[in-house]
Amino acid sequence: MTLTNVRDRARRLSRTDSTFASDSEVNSWINEGKNEFSSMVGGFRREQYLTLAARFDTETNFAVRVTITGGTNATSATDVAITAHQRVDTTGTQVATDFQTALRALGTISNLTVAYSTTTYKFTVDSINGTDIKFEAPSGSNYIDATSLLGLSGSSGAQTFVSGIPEDCFVETDLSRSWETIDRVEWDQYPLIRGAWDSAMSVQQQGDPAFFAVSDNMRIRVWPSPNSQKLFHVNGRGKPDDITSDITFIPDQYHNALAHYAAWNILEETHEPALADRRYRSFASYVKRYKSARIQGDSRIGDERAEYSGRRLEYPASVTL
């Protein structure tokens, strides 16, 4: 069936037409029914390939100690707050802009630039008008060391300083809200072990991830923190995408369930509780039949696997092992 077919049937079941409920209203109820169907059967199989995004939390007391040697912008060791703004889950580009403003405020370093690369995940400080720039932990007792946060440590020995990969910024990304359960997560085709969200707050380790966790607001986090993008594959169950044309997430014989669900909503608005209850019971009946068929199907697959695993492999006489 198509969305149009289901919408027409919902109107027949509720004895209404488009003058009572517009196409968009009925479509909304059909997709609401799709979500309800999904929740009642435990979701539908889905997978997603993700890309981790660098995220930074910055505070106004995060700082580094900066020394510039030689040239017109020579500066003795000075504590510099990396930002004048508190930011949460901000981008590397924004952090670079804030840090550039802070470094330029040291003096007349108007042409100094700070950039962040979304491909190498590193910060570059350029055009210092000196022979060396050095970053260390701040000496002031009111400051928190931000050298690890930005991957800044040591001296450049040149006009340009390229950071290391920042620590713990590269560990999470958003999941679609349509996920209901996460069954398996792989990094570079190796399965990750599910852990607690709080376990990855301050990992301070870089390398291929071994663990993952999912938060209540549908973020997925991995640790240790990787230093490059690799295949990140998530598998589980969730709600199908909203129906805009053909219905593909369930077999044809269950499509009428969505018409009954939409008709139930229409009849609720026409104040016909007896007929509305009948339509919802029909919807629930389709759900029950689908769940039963899914269980039987899973059971048959399990039996076939068990039979296969116990079967001896017989090779023809002509085959030499």
Legacy VTK file of the C-alpha trace (Angstrom):
# vtk DataFile Version 3.0
C-alpha trace
ASCII
DATASET POLYDATA
POINTS 321 float
0.000 0.000 0.000
0.947 3.620 -0.385
0.362 6.450 2.045
-2.560 7.577 -0.121
-4.159 4.100 0.003
-3.907 3.958 3.793
-5.267 7.475 4.163
-8.299 6.668 1.967
-9.002 3.516 3.959
-8.748 5.399 7.260
-11.425 7.780 6.034
-13.688 4.900 4.996
-13.257 3.218 8.377
-14.126 6.456 10.160
-16.888 7.497 7.712
-15.262 10.886 7.107
-13.713 12.753 4.210
-11.143 15.493 3.659
-13.549 18.186 4.847
-13.231 16.807 8.383
-9.504 15.911 8.438
-7.003 17.205 5.914
-4.508 14.964 4.157
-1.684 16.284 6.333
-3.660 15.555 9.528
-4.430 11.971 8.496
-0.832 11.487 7.335
0.336 12.613 10.749
-1.899 10.039 12.476
-0.676 7.310 10.113
2.939 8.078 10.993
2.012 8.245 14.645
0.559 4.765 14.184
3.803 3.677 12.540
5.719 4.821 15.637
3.243 3.118 17.984
3.418 -0.113 15.977
7.216 0.034 16.165
7.261 0.604 19.930
4.800 -2.228 20.570
6.858 -4.751 18.585
10.211 -3.639 19.986
11.337 -1.687 16.943
12.530 -2.716 13.515
15.995 -3.727 12.481
18.136 -0.757 11.429
21.749 0.271 11.089
23.626 3.508 10.796
27.147 4.554 9.819
28.353 7.465 11.936
31.166 9.997 11.935
32.595 11.231 15.218
32.641 15.004 15.589
35.211 16.923 17.633
33.529 18.765 20.493
35.033 21.031 23.110
33.906 22.423 26.455
35.702 25.650 27.381
35.655 27.868 30.459
37.037 31.357 30.984
39.664 30.059 33.447
41.127 27.525 30.979
44.595 28.837 30.098
48.039 28.166 28.668
51.386 29.868 29.301
52.752 31.458 26.126
56.300 32.570 25.296
57.237 34.121 21.930
60.924 34.432 21.129
62.523 36.744 18.582
60.989 39.098 16.063
58.786 42.103 16.665
56.282 40.220 18.856
58.664 38.721 21.404
56.682 38.078 24.582
57.903 36.834 27.943
56.089 33.881 29.515
52.470 34.976 30.038
49.344 33.113 31.149
46.611 33.449 28.504
42.985 32.382 29.005
42.020 30.523 25.804
38.539 32.070 25.695
36.430 34.856 27.119
33.290 32.711 26.790
31.979 29.588 28.471
31.072 27.105 25.733
29.653 23.572 25.758
30.031 21.108 22.886
31.470 23.800 20.660
33.464 23.204 17.478
37.206 23.275 17.021
36.742 26.199 14.640
35.053 28.234 17.376
37.775 27.350 19.881
40.395 28.473 17.340
38.612 31.803 16.845
38.450 32.411 20.606
42.099 31.443 21.106
43.210 33.661 18.224
41.472 36.640 19.863
43.189 35.865 23.172
46.669 35.571 21.624
46.290 38.752 19.591
45.451 40.584 22.813
49.010 39.894 24.042
50.241 42.893 22.045
50.450 44.007 18.470
50.134 40.512 16.978
47.345 41.521 14.632
48.253 39.082 11.883
48.598 35.981 14.103
46.143 33.262 13.128
44.801 30.147 14.812
43.027 27.550 12.666
41.500 24.142 13.334
41.568 21.336 10.771
38.529 19.061 10.552
40.640 16.491 8.683
43.762 16.296 10.891
41.973 17.438 14.100
44.867 19.745 14.986
45.248 23.457 15.790
47.754 25.568 13.849
49.129 28.844 15.227
50.748 30.837 12.420
52.382 34.204 11.622
53.740 34.880 15.110
56.416 37.303 13.746
59.026 35.548 15.848
61.408 32.616 15.737
59.610 30.383 18.243
56.369 30.073 20.208
56.227 27.902 23.296
53.155 26.580 25.157
53.226 25.348 28.762
50.844 24.831 31.652
49.792 28.148 33.267
51.506 29.207 36.479
48.602 31.204 37.901
46.719 29.394 40.662
43.342 30.602 39.306
43.854 28.954 35.937
43.190 25.405 34.734
45.726 23.879 32.361
44.298 23.760 28.809
47.384 22.412 27.029
45.937 18.877 26.760
42.517 20.200 25.724
44.090 21.905 22.684
46.960 19.486 22.121
49.470 22.298 22.807
52.812 21.397 24.329
56.412 22.423 23.706
58.064 24.796 21.257
57.609 25.339 17.539
61.139 26.479 16.672
59.529 28.314 13.769
56.863 30.825 12.749
54.228 28.064 12.836
53.116 25.769 15.655
51.053 22.650 14.877
49.382 21.016 17.858
48.971 17.361 18.629
45.504 15.791 18.505
43.511 17.327 21.383
42.728 15.027 24.271
39.207 13.629 24.772
37.523 15.956 22.270
36.916 13.272 19.700
34.741 10.730 21.466
31.043 11.179 20.669
28.362 12.007 18.135
24.575 12.191 17.894
22.303 9.235 17.193
19.019 9.523 15.376
16.095 9.934 17.791
14.398 7.011 16.091
16.653 4.428 17.769
15.038 2.264 20.456
17.732 -0.324 21.229
21.409 -0.578 20.296
22.463 -4.211 19.912
25.929 -3.991 18.392
28.505 -1.280 17.745
31.626 -1.783 15.655
34.716 0.345 15.143
36.812 -0.600 12.141
34.720 -3.823 11.968
35.646 -4.835 15.530
32.823 -5.022 18.130
32.886 -2.588 21.046
31.917 -3.437 24.630
29.021 -1.505 26.181
30.044 0.533 29.211
28.702 3.263 31.486
28.433 6.811 30.107
30.359 8.294 33.033
33.295 5.966 32.363
34.265 8.113 29.369
34.164 11.542 31.015
37.959 11.986 31.112
39.527 9.151 29.201
42.995 10.689 28.713
43.858 7.848 26.345
44.041 7.821 22.565
43.835 4.865 20.236
41.267 2.548 18.711
38.093 2.522 20.868
37.208 -0.604 22.846
34.031 0.625 24.602
30.849 2.561 23.840
27.948 4.035 25.789
24.644 5.708 24.858
23.178 8.642 26.781
19.528 9.414 27.531
19.585 12.233 24.964
20.734 9.844 22.222
24.423 10.526 22.000
26.891 7.705 21.513
30.357 7.910 23.045
33.413 5.722 22.444
36.693 5.353 24.291
39.686 5.438 24.181
39.556 8.562 22.025
40.456 7.696 18.407
42.979 9.784 16.494
41.442 9.156 13.070
38.073 8.364 11.531
37.374 4.704 10.824
34.271 2.707 9.969
31.806 3.331 12.828
28.796 1.027 12.474
25.770 0.871 14.785
23.155 -1.895 14.599
19.938 -2.382 16.553
16.231 -1.618 16.428
14.307 1.601 16.024
11.433 3.419 14.410
11.249 3.517 10.607
11.440 6.844 8.813
8.158 8.687 8.312
6.022 7.342 5.484
5.852 9.656 2.478
4.911 7.185 -0.258
5.182 3.388 -0.225
5.120 1.444 3.044
8.142 -0.821 3.165
8.923 -1.518 6.814
6.188 -4.198 7.255
4.657 -6.739 4.848
1.501 -5.826 2.909
-0.833 -7.816 5.164
-0.145 -5.451 8.089
-0.565 -2.123 6.273
-4.222 -1.853 7.309
-3.063 -1.555 10.913
-2.056 2.033 10.190
-5.449 2.807 8.666
-7.186 1.491 11.788
-4.883 3.599 13.988
-5.635 6.780 12.016
-9.363 5.975 12.030
-9.208 5.554 15.817
-7.854 9.106 16.141
-10.492 10.495 13.775
-13.330 8.764 15.667
-11.961 10.050 18.965
-12.379 13.573 17.578
-15.912 12.838 16.356
-16.800 11.650 19.892
-17.643 8.081 18.905
-15.863 6.100 21.650
-17.385 2.700 20.848
-16.299 2.804 17.208
-12.965 4.336 18.172
-12.274 1.466 20.600
-13.111 -1.037 17.861
-10.612 0.545 15.504
-7.879 0.529 18.163
-8.562 -3.128 19.000
-8.167 -3.925 15.296
-4.859 -2.072 15.280
-3.674 -3.986 18.360
-4.741 -7.251 16.713
-2.461 -6.556 13.750
0.392 -5.817 16.142
-0.190 -9.087 17.993
-0.216 -11.078 14.753
2.978 -9.399 13.583
4.763 -10.132 16.873
3.680 -13.768 16.702
4.901 -14.099 13.114
8.231 -12.477 14.021
8.771 -14.858 16.939
7.976 -17.871 14.792
10.284 -16.605 12.059
13.157 -16.063 14.509
12.545 -19.531 15.937
12.711 -21.143 12.498
15.964 -19.338 11.734
17.359 -20.530 15.052
16.380 -24.161 14.291
18.037 -23.976 10.885
21.238 -22.659 12.417
21.218 -25.380 15.060
20.683 -28.047 12.404
23.464 -26.652 10.254
25.937 -26.349 13.136
25.499 -30.025 13.974
25.898 -31.281 10.400
29.128 -32.931 9.370
30.774 -31.606 6.254
31.211 -34.460 3.779
33.773 -33.939 1.033
33.676 -35.772 -2.287
36.231 -38.557 -2.665
37.960 -36.530 -5.362
38.771 -33.688 -2.968
42.200 -33.845 -1.327
42.536 -31.917 1.918
LINES 1 322
321 0 1 2 3 4 5 6 7 8 9 10 11 12 13 14 15 16 17 18 19 20 21 22 23 24 25 26 27 28 29 30 31 32 33 34 35 36 37 38 39 40 41 42 43 44 45 46 47 48 49 50 51 52 53 54 55 56 57 58 59 60 61 62 63 64 65 66 67 68 69 70 71 72 73 74 75 76 77 78 79 80 81 82 83 84 85 86 87 88 89 90 91 92 93 94 95 96 97 98 99 100 101 102 103 104 105 106 107 108 109 110 111 112 113 114 115 116 117 118 119 120 121 122 123 124 125 126 127 128 129 130 131 132 133 134 135 136 137 138 139 140 141 142 143 144 145 146 147 148 149 150 151 152 153 154 155 156 157 158 159 160 161 162 163 164 165 166 167 168 169 170 171 172 173 174 175 176 177 178 179 180 181 182 183 184 185 186 187 188 189 190 191 192 193 194 195 196 197 198 199 200 201 202 203 204 205 206 207 208 209 210 211 212 213 214 215 216 217 218 219 220 221 222 223 224 225 226 227 228 229 230 231 232 233 234 235 236 237 238 239 240 241 242 243 244 245 246 247 248 249 250 251 252 253 254 255 256 257 258 259 260 261 262 263 264 265 266 267 268 269 270 271 272 273 274 275 276 277 278 279 280 281 282 283 284 285 286 287 288 289 290 291 292 293 294 295 296 297 298 299 300 301 302 303 304 305 306 307 308 309 310 311 312 313 314 315 316 317 318 319 320
